[in-house]
Amino acid sequence: MKTTELPRWATGFVLPVLNLVSALLVAALVIHLLGESPTESLAILIDSAVLNPEGLAYTLFYASTFIFTGLSVSIAMKAGLFNIGSEGQLYIGGLGLTLVMLAFDQTLPALLLIPAAMIGSALFGAGWAFLPGYLQAKRGSHIVVTTIMFNFIAASLMNFIIVKYLIPEGQQNPASRVFSSAGEMPRLGEWFPALGDTPLNVSFILAIIALAVYGVMVWRSSWGYQLRATGLNQNAAHYAGVSISRMIIVAMLISGALAGLGAVNSIMGSTHYLSLNFPAGAGFVGIAIALMGRQHPVGIFLSAVLFGALIQGGFDLSLEKPNIPQETFIFIQGLIILFCGAMENLYGPAILKMINMTRTPAPVKG
């Protein structure tokens, strides 16, 4: 009997691996055209981003933010929504965190200040995602159009707020003042000296917890069943008693909150102040992570680590190989998005055909 759908092991493992290998092969060709050895470059990248303890710490630091933005996009995808606004929600989440810090970092102890700032980042991120979710649920506005426009609005709004209100008097740097030490997330290097003086902090542990909570809520709860039902077939979910408009709004609120929490790692774990353009594209990387990770907790984690390794390893590789500019790895990220999204159907039918061929019984001889 022929199957019409790919099994879970194929969609969750084989397709992502094939897409990644395809992207890396194209990247290897580009590196070769730049006059460098692809194998030597890959060895340098792996050593810098994975094998070196301090390099691995930087990889996991970048991955911590990417996990939150990947979860942000994934939870919306499970509801059938393509939230492209995680970048703006991350940006506004950083504003919420900063306002809490500026108001209370001189009075509250770290035990209260850090959770309060995290709540502020989540609330502001959720608030920025609410209106696109409401417009989709109540007015039928397309979520892709509204969320991508909200990214531009967030960038302009943050530019105005930072420049107009947050720059300390007499300073030229477009950033808020530095927070007090009570607002610094504890760094893992304090407990694991091998990690060195790197910005890897407790946000990484929080990201792992968020992955676990996401997995339980989506696949082991009645609400998660309703969420997935909404994403698969809104008409069927409606007849089953699910309020589609409420589910859309709630999914977008959670999506925005997760994106906002990504600011905790970047600001409280590293810079300790709000700077202009601090998201640096992390919200858009979350889209690639959700696609490549198949919205599964393990897949999201591995994809986030991969993109973190590309950033860390790419930086060191560009220093050792001047012919390979840093922008090459932005190109590689784009290739991964391309192969994981637009070109998914390139391999899917071929794998399905091979599966059916192996399952077809041999003809019986008369």
C-alpha positions as CSV (number, residue, x, y, z in Angstrom):
1,M,0.0,0.0,0.0
2,K,1.4,3.3,-1.1
3,T,1.7,6.2,1.4
4,T,0.9,9.8,0.5
5,E,2.7,11.5,3.4
6,L,6.3,11.4,4.6
7,P,6.8,9.7,8.0
8,R,7.9,11.7,10.9
9,W,11.5,10.4,10.7
10,A,11.8,11.7,7.2
11,T,10.3,15.2,7.8
12,G,12.0,15.6,11.2
13,F,15.5,14.3,10.3
14,V,16.2,13.4,6.7
15,L,14.7,16.5,5.0
16,P,16.5,19.0,7.4
17,V,19.8,17.1,6.9
18,L,19.5,17.1,3.1
19,N,18.6,20.8,3.1
20,L,21.5,21.6,5.3
21,V,23.9,19.6,3.2
22,S,22.6,21.2,0.0
23,A,23.2,24.7,1.5
24,L,26.7,23.8,2.7
25,L,27.6,22.4,-0.7
26,V,26.6,25.6,-2.4
27,A,28.5,27.6,0.3
28,A,31.5,25.4,-0.3
29,L,31.4,26.2,-4.0
30,V,31.3,30.0,-3.1
31,I,34.3,29.6,-0.8
32,H,36.1,27.7,-3.6
33,L,35.4,30.6,-6.0
34,L,36.8,33.0,-3.4
35,G,40.1,31.1,-3.6
36,E,40.0,29.2,-0.4
37,S,39.8,25.5,0.5
38,P,36.2,24.6,1.6
39,T,37.5,21.7,3.8
40,E,40.1,23.8,5.5
41,S,37.6,26.6,6.1
42,L,35.1,24.1,7.5
43,A,37.7,22.7,9.9
44,I,38.5,26.2,11.1
45,L,34.9,27.0,11.6
46,I,34.2,23.8,13.6
47,D,37.3,24.3,15.8
48,S,36.4,27.9,16.5
49,A,32.7,27.4,17.2
50,V,32.5,24.0,18.7
51,L,35.8,22.4,19.8
52,N,37.2,25.4,21.5
53,P,35.5,25.9,24.9
54,E,35.3,29.6,24.8
55,G,34.2,29.5,21.2
56,L,31.5,27.0,22.1
57,A,30.4,29.4,24.9
58,Y,29.9,32.2,22.3
59,T,28.0,29.8,20.0
60,L,25.6,28.9,22.8
61,F,25.3,32.6,23.8
62,Y,24.1,33.4,20.3
63,A,21.9,30.3,20.3
64,S,20.1,31.4,23.5
65,T,18.5,34.4,21.7
66,F,17.8,32.3,18.6
67,I,16.0,29.7,20.6
68,F,13.6,32.3,21.9
69,T,13.0,33.8,18.5
70,G,12.7,30.3,17.0
71,L,10.1,29.4,19.6
72,S,8.3,32.6,18.8
73,V,7.9,31.8,15.1
74,S,7.2,28.1,15.9
75,I,4.3,28.7,18.3
76,A,2.6,30.9,15.7
77,M,3.2,28.4,12.9
78,K,1.5,25.7,15.0
79,A,-1.6,27.9,14.8
80,G,-1.2,28.3,11.1
81,L,0.2,31.8,11.4
82,F,3.5,33.0,9.8
83,N,4.7,35.6,12.3
84,I,7.5,37.6,10.6
85,G,7.4,40.2,13.3
86,S,9.6,38.5,15.9
87,E,12.3,41.1,15.1
88,G,10.1,44.0,16.1
89,Q,8.7,42.1,19.1
90,L,12.2,41.4,20.3
91,Y,13.1,45.1,19.9
92,I,10.0,46.3,21.8
93,G,10.7,43.6,24.4
94,G,14.1,45.1,25.0
95,L,12.3,48.5,25.6
96,G,10.1,46.9,28.3
97,L,13.1,45.3,29.9
98,T,15.0,48.6,29.8
99,L,12.2,50.7,31.3
100,V,12.0,48.3,34.3
101,M,15.8,48.5,34.7
102,L,15.9,52.3,34.5
103,A,13.1,52.6,37.0
104,F,14.2,50.0,39.6
105,D,17.9,49.0,39.1
106,Q,19.0,51.3,41.9
107,T,16.5,50.1,44.5
108,L,15.5,46.5,43.9
109,P,17.8,43.5,44.6
110,A,18.8,41.2,41.8
111,L,16.4,38.5,43.0
112,L,13.5,40.8,42.3
113,L,14.9,43.0,39.6
114,I,15.8,40.3,37.1
115,P,12.4,38.6,37.1
116,A,10.7,42.0,36.9
117,A,12.7,42.9,33.9
118,M,11.9,39.6,32.2
119,I,8.2,40.1,32.8
120,G,8.6,43.6,31.3
121,S,10.2,42.2,28.2
122,A,7.6,39.5,27.8
123,L,4.7,41.9,28.3
124,F,6.0,44.5,25.8
125,G,6.7,41.8,23.2
126,A,3.3,40.3,23.7
127,G,1.7,43.7,23.5
128,W,3.5,44.4,20.2
129,A,2.2,41.1,18.8
130,F,-1.4,41.7,20.0
131,L,-2.6,44.1,17.3
132,P,-1.5,42.0,14.3
133,G,-3.1,39.0,16.0
134,Y,-6.3,40.9,16.7
135,L,-6.4,42.2,13.1
136,Q,-6.0,38.7,11.8
137,A,-8.6,37.2,14.1
138,K,-11.2,39.9,13.9
139,R,-10.7,41.7,10.6
140,G,-9.0,39.1,8.4
141,S,-5.8,41.1,7.8
142,H,-3.0,38.9,6.6
143,I,-0.6,38.3,9.5
144,V,2.5,38.3,7.2
145,V,1.7,41.9,6.0
146,T,0.9,43.3,9.4
147,T,3.8,41.7,11.3
148,I,6.4,42.7,8.7
149,M,5.1,46.3,8.7
150,F,5.2,46.3,12.5
151,N,8.9,45.5,12.3
152,F,9.5,48.8,10.5
153,I,7.2,50.7,12.9
154,A,9.1,49.2,15.8
155,A,12.5,50.2,14.3
156,S,11.4,53.8,13.8
157,L,9.7,54.0,17.2
158,M,12.8,52.7,19.0
159,N,15.0,55.0,17.1
160,F,12.9,57.9,18.3
161,I,12.6,56.8,21.9
162,I,16.3,56.0,22.3
163,V,17.6,59.2,20.7
164,K,14.9,61.5,22.2
165,Y,14.6,60.1,25.7
166,L,17.1,57.4,26.7
167,I,20.5,58.8,25.8
168,P,22.1,60.2,28.9
169,E,22.8,63.9,28.9
170,G,26.2,64.7,27.3
171,Q,26.5,61.3,25.6
172,Q,26.6,60.7,21.8
173,N,26.2,56.9,21.7
174,P,22.6,56.1,20.8
175,A,22.0,53.9,23.8
176,S,20.6,54.0,27.3
177,R,22.7,54.4,30.4
178,V,24.4,51.2,31.7
179,F,22.3,49.3,34.2
180,S,23.5,48.6,37.7
181,S,25.3,45.3,38.5
182,A,22.0,44.1,40.1
183,G,20.6,43.8,36.6
184,E,23.3,41.5,35.2
185,M,22.3,37.9,34.4
186,P,24.8,35.5,36.2
187,R,27.3,34.2,33.7
188,L,28.0,30.5,33.4
189,G,31.7,31.1,33.3
190,E,31.6,31.9,37.0
191,W,30.6,28.2,37.6
192,F,32.5,26.6,34.7
193,P,35.9,28.3,34.4
194,A,36.7,26.5,31.1
195,L,34.1,28.8,29.4
196,G,36.3,31.8,30.2
197,D,35.2,35.4,30.3
198,T,32.3,34.9,27.8
199,P,28.8,36.4,27.8
200,L,27.1,33.0,28.1
201,N,24.7,33.4,30.9
202,V,21.7,31.9,32.7
203,S,19.5,32.8,29.8
204,F,20.8,29.7,28.1
205,I,19.3,27.6,30.8
206,L,16.1,29.6,30.6
207,A,16.0,28.9,26.9
208,I,16.3,25.1,27.5
209,I,13.4,25.4,30.0
210,A,11.3,27.3,27.5
211,L,11.9,24.5,24.9
212,A,10.7,21.9,27.4
213,V,7.6,23.9,28.4
214,Y,6.9,24.5,24.7
215,G,7.1,20.7,23.9
216,V,4.8,19.8,26.8
217,M,2.3,22.5,26.0
218,V,2.1,21.8,22.3
219,W,2.1,18.0,22.3
220,R,0.9,17.0,25.8
221,S,-1.9,19.4,26.7
222,S,-5.5,19.9,25.5
223,W,-4.7,23.5,24.6
224,G,-1.8,22.3,22.4
225,Y,-4.2,19.9,20.6
226,Q,-6.5,22.8,20.0
227,L,-3.6,24.9,18.8
228,R,-2.4,22.3,16.3
229,A,-6.0,21.6,15.2
230,T,-6.4,25.3,14.4
231,G,-3.3,25.3,12.4
232,L,-4.2,22.2,10.4
233,N,-7.8,23.0,9.7
234,Q,-9.6,26.0,11.1
235,N,-13.1,24.8,10.0
236,A,-12.7,21.4,11.6
237,A,-11.3,23.0,14.8
238,H,-14.3,25.4,14.8
239,Y,-16.8,22.6,14.6
240,A,-14.9,20.8,17.4
241,G,-15.6,23.8,19.6
242,V,-12.3,25.8,19.3
243,S,-12.7,29.6,19.3
244,I,-10.5,30.4,16.3
245,S,-10.2,34.1,16.9
246,R,-9.3,33.5,20.6
247,M,-6.7,30.9,19.6
248,I,-5.1,33.2,17.0
249,I,-4.8,36.1,19.5
250,V,-3.5,33.9,22.3
251,A,-0.9,32.3,20.0
252,M,0.3,35.7,18.9
253,L,0.5,36.9,22.4
254,I,2.7,33.9,23.4
255,S,4.7,34.3,20.2
256,G,5.4,38.0,21.0
257,A,6.2,37.2,24.6
258,L,8.8,34.6,23.6
259,A,10.4,37.0,21.1
260,G,10.5,39.7,23.8
261,L,12.3,37.3,26.2
262,G,15.1,37.0,23.7
263,A,16.1,40.5,24.7
264,V,17.1,39.2,28.2
265,N,20.1,37.3,26.8
266,S,21.3,40.2,24.6
267,I,20.8,43.0,27.0
268,M,21.0,41.7,30.6
269,G,23.5,39.0,29.7
270,S,25.9,41.0,27.5
271,T,25.7,44.7,26.9
272,H,23.8,45.8,30.1
273,Y,22.2,48.7,28.3
274,L,19.7,49.2,25.4
275,S,21.4,50.1,22.2
276,L,20.1,51.0,18.7
277,N,19.5,48.0,16.5
278,F,20.4,45.5,19.2
279,P,18.3,42.6,17.7
280,A,20.8,42.5,14.8
281,G,18.4,40.2,12.7
282,A,17.9,37.6,15.5
283,G,14.1,37.8,14.8
284,F,14.5,36.9,11.2
285,V,17.0,34.1,12.0
286,G,14.2,32.7,14.2
287,I,12.2,32.1,11.0
288,A,14.9,29.9,9.6
289,I,15.3,28.1,12.9
290,A,11.5,27.3,13.0
291,L,11.6,26.1,9.4
292,M,14.7,24.0,9.8
293,G,13.8,22.7,13.2
294,R,10.3,21.6,12.1
295,Q,8.8,23.5,15.1
296,H,10.1,20.6,17.3
297,P,12.0,21.4,20.5
298,V,15.0,19.3,19.6
299,G,15.1,20.6,16.1
300,I,14.8,24.2,17.3
301,F,17.7,23.7,19.7
302,L,20.0,22.1,17.1
303,S,19.1,24.7,14.5
304,A,19.8,27.5,17.0
305,V,23.2,26.0,17.8
306,L,24.0,25.7,14.1
307,F,23.2,29.4,13.4
308,G,25.2,30.4,16.5
309,A,28.1,28.4,15.3
310,L,27.9,30.1,11.9
311,I,28.2,33.5,13.5
312,Q,31.0,32.6,15.9
313,G,32.9,30.4,13.5
314,G,32.3,32.8,10.7
315,F,33.8,35.7,12.6
316,D,37.1,33.8,13.4
317,L,37.2,32.4,9.9
318,S,37.0,35.8,8.3
319,L,39.9,36.9,10.5
320,E,42.1,33.9,9.4
321,K,40.9,34.0,5.8
322,P,40.6,37.6,4.6
323,N,39.3,36.4,1.3
324,I,36.1,35.2,3.0
325,P,34.2,38.2,4.3
326,Q,31.9,38.1,7.2
327,E,28.9,38.6,4.9
328,T,29.6,35.2,3.4
329,F,27.9,33.6,6.4
330,I,24.8,35.8,6.1
331,F,24.7,34.4,2.5
332,I,25.0,30.8,4.0
333,Q,22.1,31.6,6.4
334,G,20.0,32.7,3.4
335,L,20.8,29.5,1.6
336,I,19.7,27.4,4.6
337,I,16.4,29.4,4.7
338,L,16.0,28.9,0.9
339,F,16.6,25.1,1.1
340,C,14.5,24.6,4.2
341,G,11.6,26.7,2.9
342,A,11.2,27.3,-0.8
343,M,13.0,24.2,-2.0
344,E,11.5,21.6,0.5
345,N,9.5,20.0,-2.3
346,L,12.7,19.3,-4.2
347,Y,13.5,16.3,-1.9
348,G,10.1,15.4,-0.5
349,P,8.6,13.7,-3.5
350,A,11.9,11.8,-4.2
351,I,12.0,10.5,-0.6
352,L,8.3,9.5,-0.7
353,K,8.9,7.6,-4.0
354,M,11.8,5.7,-2.5
355,I,9.7,4.8,0.6
356,N,6.9,3.5,-1.6
357,M,9.3,1.5,-3.7
358,T,10.7,-0.3,-0.7
359,R,7.2,-1.0,0.6
360,T,5.9,-2.4,-2.8
361,P,5.7,-6.2,-2.6
362,A,7.5,-8.1,-5.2
363,P,5.2,-9.7,-7.9
364,V,4.2,-13.3,-7.3
365,K,5.4,-15.6,-10.0
366,G,2.7,-17.9,-11.4
